[in-house]
Amino acid sequence: MSPARAERPDRPRAGFLGPAGTFSEEALLSSAVPGAVEPVALASIYDTVIALRDGRIELAIVPIENSLEGSITVTLDLLAEQAPAVQIVGEALLRVSHSLIAAEAVPLGEIATVISHPQVPGQCTRFLRGELPGAAIRPAASTAEAVRAVVAAKDRTTAALGTALAAEIYGGTVLREGVEDRADNETRFVWLARADTAGAGPPLRGPEGAQRRCSIVFWGPGAEHPGWLVRCLSEFARREINLTKIESRPRREQMGSYMFFADLDAGAEQARLADALDGLTAICEEVRVLGSYGAATPAR
């Protein structure tokens, strides 16, 4: 048990993708009531969700979608397949700005390798193609881990894409700020809790958003037949429930077997959505509510 945990046993432990200096940590600190949770840095998104599933932490915050690169598929797959007892209980939106960071000040022409979290290079394609067209792109567990590794290696030919905060924490040198393709780059994070404790919810700053959101996943053998997905979606359309997002992911079975994720502008407790989910269940093999929660207000 950490000293902080011993002093404040009432504080729930909240896992995030570490180490210190990641966007996940920033999302946690900016969305939770100050001092209300005990942040716990973990090595990967997988480790974060599994630690919550297994009861080693009480809450978690993980990225689920980026405005430039789309969904964080590892998060979707974990919620659908490996952590069915974990639910989304809140969300947070974070403006994301990336910096190119090295161990020391070097000309961009000397950079031969750029490392970062796999989701990040796609958010910085214009900079990478225009300024570092010959650089090899290598993955790291997180943006902060990329910065830490670059600084520790002291290799003039290697740089990281990460946060300016990580550069400050690990002693790196920012070579270029704001290298993302768009200044309004934004990542959506979700707060998670186990289903048996989800009613308490995370201690978020400010009042919960007025708009309720429900995230679901569904699949069924009817997906092989024409019109099946239209029938599924019509359960929401005829009840005037707006879908803000829908996408498919392979179920990791035979080719052509998919599950469908959807975000709905309604809460699972609302009668019209409950009726729609009943209708969907009648034509699907599986319908699972991943969470019902207050939608975050987009940054302006």
Secondary structure in CASP SS format (residue, H / E / C, confidence):
PFRMAT SS
TARGET T0000
AUTHOR 0000-0000-0000
METHOD secondary structure of the structure
MODEL  1
M C 1.00
S C 1.00
P H 1.00
A H 1.00
R H 1.00
A H 1.00
E H 1.00
R C 1.00
P C 1.00
D C 1.00
R C 1.00
P C 1.00
R E 1.00
A E 1.00
G E 1.00
F E 1.00
L E 1.00
G C 1.00
P C 1.00
A C 1.00
G C 1.00
T C 1.00
F H 1.00
S H 1.00
E H 1.00
E H 1.00
A H 1.00
L H 1.00
L H 1.00
S H 1.00
S H 1.00
A E 1.00
V C 1.00
P C 1.00
G C 1.00
A C 1.00
V C 1.00
E E 1.00
P E 1.00
V E 1.00
A E 1.00
L E 1.00
A C 1.00
S C 1.00
I H 1.00
Y H 1.00
D H 1.00
T H 1.00
V H 1.00
I H 1.00
A H 1.00
L H 1.00
R H 1.00
D C 1.00
G C 1.00
R C 1.00
I C 1.00
E C 1.00
L E 1.00
A E 1.00
I E 1.00
V E 1.00
P E 1.00
I E 1.00
E E 1.00
N E 1.00
S C 1.00
L C 1.00
E C 1.00
G E 1.00
S E 1.00
I C 1.00
T H 1.00
V H 1.00
T H 1.00
L H 1.00
D H 1.00
L H 1.00
L H 1.00
A H 1.00
E H 1.00
Q H 1.00
A C 1.00
P C 1.00
A C 1.00
V E 1.00
Q E 1.00
I E 1.00
V E 1.00
G E 1.00
E E 1.00
A E 1.00
L E 1.00
L E 1.00
R E 1.00
V C 1.00
S C 1.00
H C 1.00
S E 1.00
L E 1.00
I E 1.00
A E 1.00
A C 1.00
E C 1.00
A C 1.00
V C 1.00
P C 1.00
L H 1.00
G H 1.00
E H 1.00
I C 1.00
A C 1.00
T E 1.00
V E 1.00
I E 1.00
S E 1.00
H C 1.00
P C 1.00
Q C 1.00
V C 1.00
P H 1.00
G H 1.00
Q H 1.00
C C 1.00
T H 1.00
R H 1.00
F H 1.00
L H 1.00
R H 1.00
G H 1.00
E H 1.00
L C 1.00
P C 1.00
G C 1.00
A C 1.00
A E 1.00
I E 1.00
R E 1.00
P E 1.00
A C 1.00
A C 1.00
S C 1.00
T H 1.00
A H 1.00
E H 1.00
A H 1.00
V H 1.00
R H 1.00
A H 1.00
V H 1.00
V H 1.00
A H 1.00
A H 1.00
K C 1.00
D C 1.00
R C 1.00
T C 1.00
T E 1.00
A E 1.00
A E 1.00
L E 1.00
G E 1.00
T C 1.00
A H 1.00
L H 1.00
A H 1.00
A H 1.00
E H 1.00
I H 1.00
Y H 1.00
G C 1.00
G C 1.00
T E 1.00
V E 1.00
L E 1.00
R E 1.00
E C 1.00
G C 1.00
V C 1.00
E C 1.00
D C 1.00
R C 1.00
A C 1.00
D C 1.00
N C 1.00
E E 1.00
T E 1.00
R E 1.00
F E 1.00
V E 1.00
W E 1.00
L E 1.00
A E 1.00
R E 1.00
A C 1.00
D C 1.00
T C 1.00
A C 1.00
G C 1.00
A C 1.00
G C 1.00
P C 1.00
P C 1.00
L E 1.00
R C 1.00
G C 1.00
P C 1.00
E C 1.00
G C 1.00
A C 1.00
Q C 1.00
R E 1.00
R E 1.00
C E 1.00
S E 1.00
I E 1.00
V E 1.00
F E 1.00
W E 1.00
G C 1.00
P H 1.00
G H 1.00
A H 1.00
E H 1.00
H C 1.00
P C 1.00
G C 1.00
W H 1.00
L H 1.00
V H 1.00
R H 1.00
C H 1.00
L H 1.00
S H 1.00
E H 1.00
F H 1.00
A H 1.00
R C 1.00
R C 1.00
E C 1.00
I C 1.00
N C 1.00
L E 1.00
T E 1.00
K E 1.00
I E 1.00
E E 1.00
S E 1.00
R E 1.00
P E 1.00
R C 1.00
R C 1.00
E C 1.00
Q C 1.00
M C 1.00
G C 1.00
S C 1.00
Y E 1.00
M E 1.00
F E 1.00
F E 1.00
A E 1.00
D E 1.00
L E 1.00
D C 1.00
A C 1.00
G C 1.00
A C 1.00
E C 1.00
Q C 1.00
A H 1.00
R H 1.00
L H 1.00
A H 1.00
D H 1.00
A H 1.00
L H 1.00
D H 1.00
G H 1.00
L H 1.00
T H 1.00
A H 1.00
I H 1.00
C C 1.00
E C 1.00
E E 1.00
V E 1.00
R E 1.00
V E 1.00
L E 1.00
G E 1.00
S E 1.00
Y E 1.00
G E 1.00
A C 1.00
A C 1.00
T C 1.00
P C 1.00
A C 1.00
R C 1.00
END
